[in-house]
Amino acid sequence: MKDNLRIWPMKALAALALACGLFPVPVLLGRWLFPGHSLLWWFPFALAYVWGAAGYLLPKKFRVIWTVSGCVCAGGLLGVLAGVQSIPLALPCIVLLILLPPAWARPVWEEWSAGFWIIGVALHLLGQALASRPPFSGTQTLLMGVFLVYAFLTLMYLNRGGIRDGMHGAEKAPAPLRNRNTILVLGVFLIAAAASAWGTLAQWLDTAWYYIRLAIASVVAFFMRLLPDPSQGSGGPGGGMGDFGGFGEATEPSAFALFMEKVFYVVAIVLAAVLLFLALRVLLRKIRQLWKKILERMRLYAAAANEDYVDEAESTLNWDEKTQSIQDWVKEKMQKAQKQPKWEELDGRGRVRRLYQQYIRRRPEAQGRTARETMRQDTRLSPSVAGRFSDLYERARYSDHDVSAREADDLKKQL
């Protein structure tokens, strides 16, 4: 149970990838069947994801029961809440629940093959094409958001797969290498997402600039209200017009007020220019510091990557080493061919071990695994043959029990 809890976040992430890949199906189906109830488009499918991800915490013998009960609950709950016409919405939930248990037995980051990611991308592209049509209007924003999450998970999983393949049979890549690759993938994804949604970002920037101009205009209007109003008289607070109304002359703003108004305009322009200059100076300095940090990080990343991982292709152009390695390989093969006894000269234990040597020579991906793990993961072997082969090999390799030549001959025929 403790191991399940430790691995569960990664398995839940794998389940999220499956749910995001299949997400266009329930959304489009729900929009078609229940156009006025947007909650039914995605909420039952989200509940199925939670149910399926929780199944990993159960013992293996209870997972099938958990999956079957989840499928029954998905159909029954939708039938009770929304009627018989909502039963088709249970199909994506059932597919999600059925596909999850086999993924639990696979290693972390290897739950889904490359074909799964291609199918998910195709479903999302089809969903985006249908979302623009009237029967499925209103789903484009929801599908686009989930597609961004799915695209990010696709990049993450493909990146981890590339690192695993580049380790040449090693069990796990160094943690610094994996962390740096994750950061780089996240940066590339954010740049690509910003470029793809540039139209929306431009609208947001236009809106922000509108509010900034509105704020500046409000500040200027506030200071303008502090100046004397030219339409009023030059008298006291009671209004000078009443005092000189009998003369029938309109009062003019004083020369000092006009002078101060011009001074205010000049000072405001100078202050605005100074503030703009200071802001641009600070911004450029920060950009320069950020660029230096990025260059330094990239330099450190390149140096650390060279320390953590050595590319085996570096020495391919050294023809002397290549020639010597080929000569050594030929000499080793000739010595083995001369020293290797015939099949009939071997006892049962030696025959079983030779069978395993011939078997493992054709499977370089089995490096770092035990014989039992290799045979169980080999789809070309039936479970009975794989079990018999692994039992005989472990008995011949690790135990003191004898293996008869007849058992080895029978195994050879089965293989």
C-alpha positions, 0 to 999 in steps of 0.5 A: 500500500505504501508503494502504491501511495508513493507511485500514485501521483504519477499513475494519476498523471497517466490517467489524466493524459488518457482522460485529456486524450478522450475528452473531445468525445464526451464533450461533443456527445454531451453538447449534441444530446444536451445542448442546454446542460453544459455540466453534463458535457464533462462532469460525468467524465471527470467523475469517471477519471477520479474513480479510475485513478483511485482504483490504483490504490486498491490491491490488484485482485480488487481492481477488476471489481472496482472497474466493473462497479464504476462502469455500472455506476456510470450508466446507472447514475446518468440514467437516473439523473438525465434519463435513458437518452443520456446512456450514450454519455456513459460510453466514454466513461466506460472506455476510460475505466476499462483502459486504466487497469492495464496501464497500472501494470506498466512502468511509470512514464511508459503507460501509453504508446506513441499510437495513443498520443497520435490518436489523442491529437487526432481526436482533438483536431477533429473536435476543434473542427466540429466545435466551429459548427452550429450543433457543437457551438460553445465547446471550442473554449473548453476543448482548447483548454484541455487540448493545451493540457494534453499537448503539454503532457504529450511533450512531457511523455515523449521527452521522458521516452527520449531520455529513457531511450538515450540511456542505452539500457540504463535503468533511470536517467540522472535527476538533474538531467530529467529536471532540466529537460522538464524545465526546457520542455515547459519553456518551449510549450509556453512559447508555443502556446503564446504564439498560437494564442497571439490573437487573444493575447493581443486583445488582452494587451489592447484592453490593458492599454485602454485602461492605462490611458483611461487612468492617465486621463483621469490623473490629468483631469484631476490636476486640471480641476485644481486650476482656476476655471476661466469661465468664472470671474476674478472675484471672491468665492461669492462670484465676482460676476454679481459684483460687476454685473451692473457694468455689463462687462465679462471678466477675463482670466488674469495673466497670472492664471494663464501663465501658471496654466502654461507652466503646469503643462510644461512641468507635466510634460517634463515629468511625464518624459522623465518618468517614461525615461526612468521606466524604460531605463529600469526595464532595459536594465532588468531585461539585460539582467534577465538575458545574462541569467538565461545565458548563464543558465544555458551555459550551466545546463550545457556543462552539467548535461555533458557531465551527467550524460556521455553521448556514445556517438562521440568516438565514432570517428576514431577509426583506430579504436573502431578497428581495434574493437572490431578485431577484438569482437571477431577474436572473442567470437572465434574463441567462443566458437572454438571453446563452445561445446556441442548441444549433446555434450552439455548436461541439462543445466548447461543446455538451459543456460545456453537456451537463455543465452541464445534467447537474450542475444536477440533481445537487447532491450532486456538489459537490466532486467531479470530473466523472469521479468524479461520473459513475462514482458515478451508478448511472443511467449505464451504464459505457460512457456515463459513460466516454464522457461524462467523456472528452469533457468532459475533452477539451473542458474541459482539452485543446486537442483539438477535439470534433466537433459530431457527437460531442456530438450522439451523446452527447446522444442517449445521455444 
